[in-house]
Amino acid sequence: MASIASGTSSPVPGTAAAPGIAQEIRLFWRRVFVAGFDPYRPELH
């Protein structure tokens, strides 16, 4: 029976920031849509 030994692999430099940026963009657009489609408008009350 063969055994497989795996070492730790380090992430590619420059890709570590990509998930954070994608999350930030997603959060921004979510806030835009929530603000744009929120039925409560204080100026109308």
N, CA, C and O atoms as CSV, one atom per row, in Angstrom:
chain,resi,resn,atom,element,x,y,z
A,1,MET,N,N,0.851,-1.177,0.000
A,1,MET,CA,C,0.000,0.000,0.000
A,1,MET,C,C,0.895,1.238,0.000
A,1,MET,O,O,1.883,1.295,0.733
A,2,ALA,N,N,0.561,2.193,-0.794
A,2,ALA,CA,C,1.352,3.413,-0.895
A,2,ALA,C,C,0.779,4.473,0.033
A,2,ALA,O,O,-0.434,4.578,0.211
A,3,SER,N,N,1.656,5.235,0.604
A,3,SER,CA,C,1.197,6.344,1.441
A,3,SER,C,C,1.583,7.658,0.770
A,3,SER,O,O,2.629,7.767,0.131
A,4,ILE,N,N,0.738,8.619,0.926
A,4,ILE,CA,C,0.968,9.923,0.309
A,4,ILE,C,C,1.233,10.929,1.416
A,4,ILE,O,O,0.424,11.104,2.327
A,5,ALA,N,N,2.361,11.576,1.321
A,5,ALA,CA,C,2.703,12.615,2.282
A,5,ALA,C,C,2.555,13.957,1.593
A,5,ALA,O,O,3.098,14.178,0.511
A,6,SER,N,N,1.830,14.831,2.218
A,6,SER,CA,C,1.663,16.149,1.615
A,6,SER,C,C,2.224,17.209,2.550
A,6,SER,O,O,2.017,17.177,3.763
A,7,GLY,N,N,2.921,18.121,1.961
A,7,GLY,CA,C,3.458,19.236,2.718
A,7,GLY,C,C,2.472,20.391,2.698
A,7,GLY,O,O,1.454,20.343,2.008
A,8,THR,N,N,2.777,21.397,3.441
A,8,THR,CA,C,1.902,22.565,3.433
A,8,THR,C,C,2.160,23.360,2.165
A,8,THR,O,O,3.308,23.568,1.772
A,9,SER,N,N,1.123,23.784,1.555
A,9,SER,CA,C,1.275,24.601,0.352
A,9,SER,C,C,0.926,26.038,0.694
A,9,SER,O,O,-0.076,26.307,1.358
A,10,SER,N,N,1.746,26.939,0.243
A,10,SER,CA,C,1.488,28.346,0.518
A,10,SER,C,C,0.643,28.931,-0.611
A,10,SER,O,O,0.802,28.536,-1.766
A,11,PRO,N,N,-0.245,29.856,-0.297
A,11,PRO,CA,C,-1.067,30.469,-1.343
A,11,PRO,C,C,-0.228,31.327,-2.282
A,11,PRO,O,O,0.837,31.819,-1.910
A,12,VAL,N,N,-0.708,31.490,-3.463
A,12,VAL,CA,C,-0.016,32.298,-4.456
A,12,VAL,C,C,-0.085,33.757,-4.024
A,12,VAL,O,O,-1.166,34.245,-3.695
A,13,PRO,N,N,1.036,34.464,-4.015
A,13,PRO,CA,C,0.997,35.876,-3.622
A,13,PRO,C,C,0.133,36.693,-4.582
A,13,PRO,O,O,0.187,36.512,-5.798
A,14,GLY,N,N,-0.650,37.579,-4.019
A,14,GLY,CA,C,-1.496,38.431,-4.847
A,14,GLY,C,C,-2.930,37.939,-4.929
A,14,GLY,O,O,-3.820,38.710,-5.289
A,15,THR,N,N,-3.176,36.678,-4.605
A,15,THR,CA,C,-4.545,36.168,-4.652
A,15,THR,C,C,-5.208,36.215,-3.286
A,15,THR,O,O,-6.417,36.006,-3.183
A,16,ALA,N,N,-4.451,36.483,-2.246
A,16,ALA,CA,C,-5.020,36.520,-0.904
A,16,ALA,C,C,-5.976,37.698,-0.741
A,16,ALA,O,O,-6.920,37.608,0.044
A,17,ALA,N,N,-5.762,38.793,-1.454
A,17,ALA,CA,C,-6.611,39.969,-1.319
A,17,ALA,C,C,-7.878,39.869,-2.158
A,17,ALA,O,O,-8.828,40.613,-1.917
A,18,ALA,N,N,-7.916,38.977,-3.127
A,18,ALA,CA,C,-9.063,38.885,-4.036
A,18,ALA,C,C,-10.375,38.543,-3.331
A,18,ALA,O,O,-11.377,39.197,-3.618
A,19,PRO,N,N,-10.437,37.560,-2.427
A,19,PRO,CA,C,-11.710,37.288,-1.765
A,19,PRO,C,C,-12.205,38.472,-0.938
A,19,PRO,O,O,-13.411,38.705,-0.861
A,20,GLY,N,N,-11.310,39.211,-0.328
A,20,GLY,CA,C,-11.709,40.379,0.440
A,20,GLY,C,C,-12.294,41.457,-0.451
A,20,GLY,O,O,-13.278,42.102,-0.088
A,21,ILE,N,N,-11.697,41.653,-1.607
A,21,ILE,CA,C,-12.188,42.655,-2.555
A,21,ILE,C,C,-13.544,42.238,-3.100
A,21,ILE,O,O,-14.452,43.061,-3.217
A,22,ALA,N,N,-13.683,40.951,-3.434
A,22,ALA,CA,C,-14.967,40.458,-3.944
A,22,ALA,C,C,-16.054,40.605,-2.891
A,22,ALA,O,O,-17.180,40.984,-3.210
A,23,GLN,N,N,-15.728,40.311,-1.653
A,23,GLN,CA,C,-16.698,40.456,-0.567
A,23,GLN,C,C,-17.076,41.923,-0.382
A,23,GLN,O,O,-18.240,42.244,-0.140
A,24,GLU,N,N,-16.098,42.802,-0.496
A,24,GLU,CA,C,-16.358,44.227,-0.342
A,24,GLU,C,C,-17.263,44.755,-1.456
A,24,GLU,O,O,-18.164,45.553,-1.200
A,25,ILE,N,N,-17.027,44.315,-2.677
A,25,ILE,CA,C,-17.869,44.735,-3.804
A,25,ILE,C,C,-19.284,44.206,-3.632
A,25,ILE,O,O,-20.254,44.925,-3.869
A,26,ARG,N,N,-19.401,42.951,-3.221
A,26,ARG,CA,C,-20.718,42.352,-2.999
A,26,ARG,C,C,-21.480,43.109,-1.902
A,26,ARG,O,O,-22.677,43.363,-2.042
A,27,LEU,N,N,-20.796,43.465,-0.826
A,27,LEU,CA,C,-21.431,44.209,0.254
A,27,LEU,C,C,-21.868,45.595,-0.218
A,27,LEU,O,O,-22.941,46.066,0.158
A,28,PHE,N,N,-21.050,46.245,-1.032
A,28,PHE,CA,C,-21.404,47.556,-1.560
A,28,PHE,C,C,-22.686,47.486,-2.377
A,28,PHE,O,O,-23.604,48.278,-2.163
A,29,TRP,N,N,-22.755,46.535,-3.319
A,29,TRP,CA,C,-23.945,46.437,-4.169
A,29,TRP,C,C,-25.167,46.026,-3.372
A,29,TRP,O,O,-26.278,46.447,-3.695
A,30,ARG,N,N,-24.993,45.217,-2.343
A,30,ARG,CA,C,-26.124,44.847,-1.491
A,30,ARG,C,C,-26.679,46.089,-0.798
A,30,ARG,O,O,-27.894,46.271,-0.715
A,31,ARG,N,N,-25.778,46.948,-0.299
A,31,ARG,CA,C,-26.234,48.188,0.347
A,31,ARG,C,C,-26.934,49.106,-0.647
A,31,ARG,O,O,-27.920,49.752,-0.292
A,32,VAL,N,N,-26.447,49.177,-1.881
A,32,VAL,CA,C,-27.073,50.008,-2.909
A,32,VAL,C,C,-28.488,49.523,-3.183
A,32,VAL,O,O,-29.420,50.327,-3.236
A,33,PHE,N,N,-28.659,48.218,-3.359
A,33,PHE,CA,C,-29.989,47.684,-3.652
A,33,PHE,C,C,-30.934,47.824,-2.467
A,33,PHE,O,O,-32.116,48.115,-2.651
A,34,VAL,N,N,-30.430,47.622,-1.256
A,34,VAL,CA,C,-31.281,47.780,-0.075
A,34,VAL,C,C,-31.732,49.227,0.048
A,34,VAL,O,O,-32.902,49.485,0.333
A,35,ALA,N,N,-30.833,50.167,-0.160
A,35,ALA,CA,C,-31.198,51.583,-0.072
A,35,ALA,C,C,-32.124,51.987,-1.215
A,35,ALA,O,O,-33.025,52.801,-1.014
A,36,GLY,N,N,-31.922,51.444,-2.389
A,36,GLY,CA,C,-32.722,51.815,-3.553
A,36,GLY,C,C,-34.128,51.255,-3.533
A,36,GLY,O,O,-35.055,51.893,-4.032
A,37,PHE,N,N,-34.304,50.076,-2.966
A,37,PHE,CA,C,-35.607,49.428,-2.989
A,37,PHE,C,C,-36.288,49.406,-1.627
A,37,PHE,O,O,-37.292,48.716,-1.451
A,38,ASP,N,N,-35.761,50.144,-0.673
A,38,ASP,CA,C,-36.391,50.231,0.640
A,38,ASP,C,C,-37.663,51.061,0.519
A,38,ASP,O,O,-37.603,52.203,0.063
A,39,PRO,N,N,-38.824,50.511,0.918
A,39,PRO,CA,C,-40.080,51.250,0.750
A,39,PRO,C,C,-40.225,52.441,1.697
A,39,PRO,O,O,-41.055,53.317,1.454
A,40,TYR,N,N,-39.439,52.490,2.765
A,40,TYR,CA,C,-39.556,53.594,3.712
A,40,TYR,C,C,-38.808,54.812,3.179
A,40,TYR,O,O,-37.602,54.755,2.940
A,41,ARG,N,N,-39.520,55.891,2.999
A,41,ARG,CA,C,-38.924,57.147,2.542
A,41,ARG,C,C,-39.291,58.234,3.552
A,41,ARG,O,O,-40.439,58.675,3.584
A,42,PRO,N,N,-38.343,58.672,4.371
A,42,PRO,CA,C,-38.653,59.667,5.399
A,42,PRO,C,C,-39.160,60.987,4.820
A,42,PRO,O,O,-39.923,61.688,5.484
A,43,GLU,N,N,-38.759,61.339,3.614
A,43,GLU,CA,C,-39.209,62.612,3.049
A,43,GLU,C,C,-40.689,62.579,2.671
A,43,GLU,O,O,-41.296,63.630,2.462
A,44,LEU,N,N,-41.271,61.391,2.583
A,44,LEU,CA,C,-42.687,61.276,2.251
A,44,LEU,C,C,-43.578,61.224,3.496
A,44,LEU,O,O,-44.801,61.283,3.370
A,45,HIS,N,N,-43.007,61.116,4.668
A,45,HIS,CA,C,-43.800,61.019,5.898
A,45,HIS,C,C,-43.820,62.323,6.645
A,45,HIS,O,O,-44.441,62.420,7.703
